[in-house]
Amino acid sequence: MGSLDSRALAPLPERTGRFDPRAKLTVYLLGFGLILLATQVADLLLFNVAALLAVAILRLGRSWWRIVRLLWPTLLLFALIVGLDGGFEAAAGATLRLLALVTVGGVFFATTPPEELGEALLASGLSPHAAFLLEGALRFAPTMAILAREVREAQESRGIRLDGLYLLRNGIALLTPLLVDAMRFADDLAEALEARGFGGPLRTPLTEYRFQASDWALVAGALAVAGALAVT
Amino acid sequence: MAAQIVTCRGVNYRYPVTGALALRNLDFAIAPGEFVLLAGASGSGKSTLCRLLNGLIPHLHGGEVEGNLTVADADPRRTPPHRMNRVVGLLLQRPDAQCLAATVARDLAFGPACQGLERPTIARRAREAAERLDIVHLLERAPHTLSGGEQQRVALAGVLALKPRLLVLDEPFAFLDAVGAARLRELLRQLRAAGVTLIVAEHRLGEIASDADRMLVLHEGRLVADGPPTAVLGGDVEKWGLEPPEPLPALPPRMATAAATPVIEWDRIWCERDGQSVLRAASLRSAAGEIVALLGANGAGKSTLLRHGNGLLRGPRGTVRVLGRPVGRRPVAELAREVGLVIQQPARMLFASTVRAELAAGPRALSRHDPNWCARLSERFGLDPLLDRPPQLLSAGEQRRTAIAAVLASRPRALLLDEPTAGQDARARAILRALLEECASEGVAITLATHDLAWAYPLCRRWAVLTEGRIAADADPATILAQTELMYRAHLSALALAA
């Protein structure tokens, strides 16, 4: 029966992963809140260890490392600024907090495709517009990256360098076409959305999302842990 | 007599803010099942009319619509686009902005899902649209990883999944190679046979003039001709900026170029993308004063080969030589002194506050600014009246001219152009052809990648055909056109010459 259903519904996507995106969102928001509320360096260290454990179990080490490699100058700068004002402990706390937030966010987004999250929330009554905002922000990031690469290549082909410190001097040659084209793209996208019926009140989720026992167990477990941590 | 699917009586449309009239006193009706070719120069009002028919105007763009307009018994002024789209499907010009979801499968399902249909119905429609457009193999791909031609097919499939009774297509042939265009023509014939009413706005008249029942011509917002395409094209349509399909002109004898010193040489270039070979020992040379057309199917590697020419790409094997010197590790910005590249979307090159500043930007960065040369270029490219205007606000044709002039302002010895006529009307294409001929006569080596055989035929004395990763033939147009099997492999069609 199941295979018959999936054939009848092909090529519509099926739910991926073990848990419902809404269950994962609940756990993520709880973790996010606890990290924000933590004040002790030891607690923040514990959160980082827990988050890194999740990274290891889910085999997300490579993508986590890519994010951290991009982020380390920001982390360093952040630590310096906070440290100059509040001393070593404040700097360590702020850096650990930021790192834990990034790691938790990385785990959530790596395991929850935005379109699935959007659709699951749509099934829970979120408006089609809000759901698309959630999906679209990530859907069009690669398109914008391609656009930025094309602008950079076009300018360098004219002799206008944008590498290293040249970016400070010639940045306008990158930013202006990028902004203009991004705005045009947004206009064209708005037209395409309207033409495909987006403006209406309806949108059927492409996948059926139902909270199952495992999802309830995940949420209950996370609530219990969060409650215990909040009490201690 | 069956009720008309479109009735337009005395319709005027004024743009918001400026209040300028974009459509003036339009008066026509279209019967169900008709295949209408909508023609006109850039800015004539074709795209505006397309948007009016499904309610994007005035619901999204605003403005003021007067007169009597009915589309499938509804007034698009009072019916929002998300309800009009149950009847009117609209394919817009920019394919990358019309692929709305993370995968092609999700994209095809997007429209039916927005109509609130049940999942099995959505799945069936997505499946049918994918099969119809032959994109089943792309269903799991992310749209941004597809070529322009593939994106165009996905976008059209997304519109067909809405099952429209009236299909409006705005320049659907702009990004397609000959085989893609032939497939689209066949699809349009099938849709017409199935009773779908078709309105196709297009510059490349030869692509569909023979299939259409009727041709409407817009000029400065007015309907100036309405009749069978043969009758309309038999008249003087050039005054409206149209280029009638004509027999091939006789070409002057081929220029002797064998002894000319090459400016750029691509010597056995290899290139891989996503684990697939795009170029396999592709070799080409371009000499001073020559204009070489680089032809091939969508995704054949034309842009990739051009980008090797100015160092943007460097393959693992093969050598590019500019003026006899290997490119090696020389920075792109340094090579810009010798090789200029104009990309497919020239708007992405323009950043200065005025056209004048735009022309000076490249030469200044290369410390070779010559105001006299810039002034000459400005005059030659017809940019003098535009010098103080922001380049971002120019028309597509003006932007293309500005971009080419901005590249030539650095006095490169070679000019590479990627699809220079995409989306350009007949007048802009004719101006561009004359300008490139003038540049070549001054010794610039020009290599251009194009699908536009009709435009390239009288301009380029050499046609280099890129297929299966290499230049399979490099000869004069007549010799290439005589090689039927090669033309087929490279997705070229002599029919496109009538476009």
HADDOCK unambig.tbl for C-alpha pairs under 7 A between the chains (distance, minus, plus):
assign (segid A and resid 8 and name CA) (segid B and resid 120 and name CA) 6.34 0.50 0.50
assign (segid A and resid 9 and name CA) (segid B and resid 119 and name CA) 6.88 0.50 0.50
assign (segid A and resid 9 and name CA) (segid B and resid 120 and name CA) 5.46 0.50 0.50
assign (segid A and resid 9 and name CA) (segid B and resid 123 and name CA) 5.19 0.50 0.50
assign (segid A and resid 10 and name CA) (segid B and resid 123 and name CA) 5.92 0.50 0.50
assign (segid A and resid 11 and name CA) (segid B and resid 105 and name CA) 5.95 0.50 0.50
assign (segid A and resid 11 and name CA) (segid B and resid 123 and name CA) 6.11 0.50 0.50
assign (segid A and resid 11 and name CA) (segid B and resid 127 and name CA) 6.53 0.50 0.50
assign (segid A and resid 12 and name CA) (segid B and resid 105 and name CA) 6.41 0.50 0.50
assign (segid A and resid 12 and name CA) (segid B and resid 106 and name CA) 6.69 0.50 0.50
assign (segid A and resid 12 and name CA) (segid B and resid 123 and name CA) 5.87 0.50 0.50
assign (segid A and resid 139 and name CA) (segid B and resid 101 and name CA) 6.66 0.50 0.50
assign (segid A and resid 139 and name CA) (segid B and resid 102 and name CA) 5.61 0.50 0.50
assign (segid A and resid 142 and name CA) (segid B and resid 144 and name CA) 6.96 0.50 0.50
assign (segid A and resid 143 and name CA) (segid B and resid 144 and name CA) 6.09 0.50 0.50
assign (segid A and resid 151 and name CA) (segid B and resid 348 and name CA) 5.46 0.50 0.50
assign (segid A and resid 151 and name CA) (segid B and resid 349 and name CA) 6.26 0.50 0.50
assign (segid A and resid 153 and name CA) (segid B and resid 312 and name CA) 6.91 0.50 0.50
assign (segid A and resid 154 and name CA) (segid B and resid 343 and name CA) 6.76 0.50 0.50
assign (segid A and resid 154 and name CA) (segid B and resid 349 and name CA) 5.67 0.50 0.50
assign (segid A and resid 155 and name CA) (segid B and resid 349 and name CA) 6.16 0.50 0.50
assign (segid A and resid 156 and name CA) (segid B and resid 332 and name CA) 5.99 0.50 0.50
assign (segid A and resid 156 and name CA) (segid B and resid 333 and name CA) 4.92 0.50 0.50
assign (segid A and resid 157 and name CA) (segid B and resid 332 and name CA) 5.99 0.50 0.50
assign (segid A and resid 157 and name CA) (segid B and resid 333 and name CA) 5.81 0.50 0.50
assign (segid A and resid 157 and name CA) (segid B and resid 336 and name CA) 5.44 0.50 0.50
assign (segid A and resid 157 and name CA) (segid B and resid 340 and name CA) 6.25 0.50 0.50
assign (segid A and resid 157 and name CA) (segid B and resid 341 and name CA) 5.98 0.50 0.50
assign (segid A and resid 158 and name CA) (segid B and resid 333 and name CA) 6.54 0.50 0.50
assign (segid A and resid 158 and name CA) (segid B and resid 336 and name CA) 5.47 0.50 0.50
assign (segid A and resid 158 and name CA) (segid B and resid 340 and name CA) 6.45 0.50 0.50
assign (segid A and resid 158 and name CA) (segid B and resid 362 and name CA) 5.28 0.50 0.50
assign (segid A and resid 158 and name CA) (segid B and resid 407 and name CA) 6.03 0.50 0.50
assign (segid A and resid 159 and name CA) (segid B and resid 333 and name CA) 3.87 0.50 0.50
assign (segid A and resid 159 and name CA) (segid B and resid 334 and name CA) 6.28 0.50 0.50
assign (segid A and resid 159 and name CA) (segid B and resid 336 and name CA) 5.15 0.50 0.50
assign (segid A and resid 159 and name CA) (segid B and resid 362 and name CA) 5.73 0.50 0.50
assign (segid A and resid 159 and name CA) (segid B and resid 365 and name CA) 5.96 0.50 0.50
assign (segid A and resid 159 and name CA) (segid B and resid 366 and name CA) 5.90 0.50 0.50
assign (segid A and resid 160 and name CA) (segid B and resid 333 and name CA) 6.18 0.50 0.50
assign (segid A and resid 160 and name CA) (segid B and resid 362 and name CA) 6.23 0.50 0.50
assign (segid A and resid 160 and name CA) (segid B and resid 365 and name CA) 5.63 0.50 0.50
assign (segid A and resid 161 and name CA) (segid B and resid 333 and name CA) 5.98 0.50 0.50
assign (segid A and resid 173 and name CA) (segid B and resid 351 and name CA) 5.32 0.50 0.50
assign (segid A and resid 176 and name CA) (segid B and resid 351 and name CA) 5.23 0.50 0.50
assign (segid A and resid 177 and name CA) (segid B and resid 348 and name CA) 5.11 0.50 0.50
assign (segid A and resid 177 and name CA) (segid B and resid 349 and name CA) 6.64 0.50 0.50
assign (segid A and resid 177 and name CA) (segid B and resid 350 and name CA) 6.14 0.50 0.50
assign (segid A and resid 177 and name CA) (segid B and resid 351 and name CA) 5.54 0.50 0.50
assign (segid A and resid 185 and name CA) (segid B and resid 97 and name CA) 6.33 0.50 0.50
assign (segid A and resid 188 and name CA) (segid B and resid 97 and name CA) 5.97 0.50 0.50
assign (segid A and resid 189 and name CA) (segid B and resid 97 and name CA) 5.02 0.50 0.50
assign (segid A and resid 189 and name CA) (segid B and resid 98 and name CA) 6.33 0.50 0.50
assign (segid A and resid 191 and name CA) (segid B and resid 56 and name CA) 6.97 0.50 0.50
assign (segid A and resid 192 and name CA) (segid B and resid 98 and name CA) 5.31 0.50 0.50
assign (segid A and resid 194 and name CA) (segid B and resid 81 and name CA) 5.94 0.50 0.50
assign (segid A and resid 194 and name CA) (segid B and resid 82 and name CA) 6.12 0.50 0.50
assign (segid A and resid 195 and name CA) (segid B and resid 81 and name CA) 6.01 0.50 0.50
assign (segid A and resid 195 and name CA) (segid B and resid 82 and name CA) 6.67 0.50 0.50
assign (segid A and resid 195 and name CA) (segid B and resid 85 and name CA) 6.21 0.50 0.50
assign (segid A and resid 195 and name CA) (segid B and resid 90 and name CA) 6.31 0.50 0.50
assign (segid A and resid 196 and name CA) (segid B and resid 82 and name CA) 6.90 0.50 0.50
assign (segid A and resid 196 and name CA) (segid B and resid 85 and name CA) 6.57 0.50 0.50
assign (segid A and resid 196 and name CA) (segid B and resid 111 and name CA) 4.86 0.50 0.50
assign (segid A and resid 196 and name CA) (segid B and resid 159 and name CA) 6.94 0.50 0.50
assign (segid A and resid 197 and name CA) (segid B and resid 81 and name CA) 6.58 0.50 0.50
assign (segid A and resid 197 and name CA) (segid B and resid 82 and name CA) 3.85 0.50 0.50
assign (segid A and resid 197 and name CA) (segid B and resid 85 and name CA) 6.22 0.50 0.50
assign (segid A and resid 197 and name CA) (segid B and resid 111 and name CA) 5.90 0.50 0.50
assign (segid A and resid 197 and name CA) (segid B and resid 114 and name CA) 5.53 0.50 0.50
assign (segid A and resid 197 and name CA) (segid B and resid 115 and name CA) 6.62 0.50 0.50
assign (segid A and resid 198 and name CA) (segid B and resid 82 and name CA) 6.28 0.50 0.50
assign (segid A and resid 198 and name CA) (segid B and resid 114 and name CA) 5.74 0.50 0.50
assign (segid A and resid 199 and name CA) (segid B and resid 82 and name CA) 5.56 0.50 0.50
assign (segid A and resid 200 and name CA) (segid B and resid 82 and name CA) 5.53 0.50 0.50
assign (segid A and resid 200 and name CA) (segid B and resid 114 and name CA) 6.98 0.50 0.50
assign (segid A and resid 202 and name CA) (segid B and resid 114 and name CA) 5.54 0.50 0.50
assign (segid A and resid 202 and name CA) (segid B and resid 115 and name CA) 6.30 0.50 0.50
assign (segid A and resid 202 and name CA) (segid B and resid 116 and name CA) 5.17 0.50 0.50
assign (segid A and resid 203 and name CA) (segid B and resid 113 and name CA) 5.03 0.50 0.50
assign (segid A and resid 203 and name CA) (segid B and resid 114 and name CA) 4.20 0.50 0.50
assign (segid A and resid 203 and name CA) (segid B and resid 115 and name CA) 6.50 0.50 0.50
assign (segid A and resid 203 and name CA) (segid B and resid 116 and name CA) 5.08 0.50 0.50
assign (segid A and resid 204 and name CA) (segid B and resid 113 and name CA) 4.75 0.50 0.50
assign (segid A and resid 204 and name CA) (segid B and resid 114 and name CA) 6.53 0.50 0.50
assign (segid A and resid 204 and name CA) (segid B and resid 116 and name CA) 5.18 0.50 0.50
assign (segid A and resid 204 and name CA) (segid B and resid 117 and name CA) 6.66 0.50 0.50
assign (segid A and resid 206 and name CA) (segid B and resid 119 and name CA) 6.46 0.50 0.50
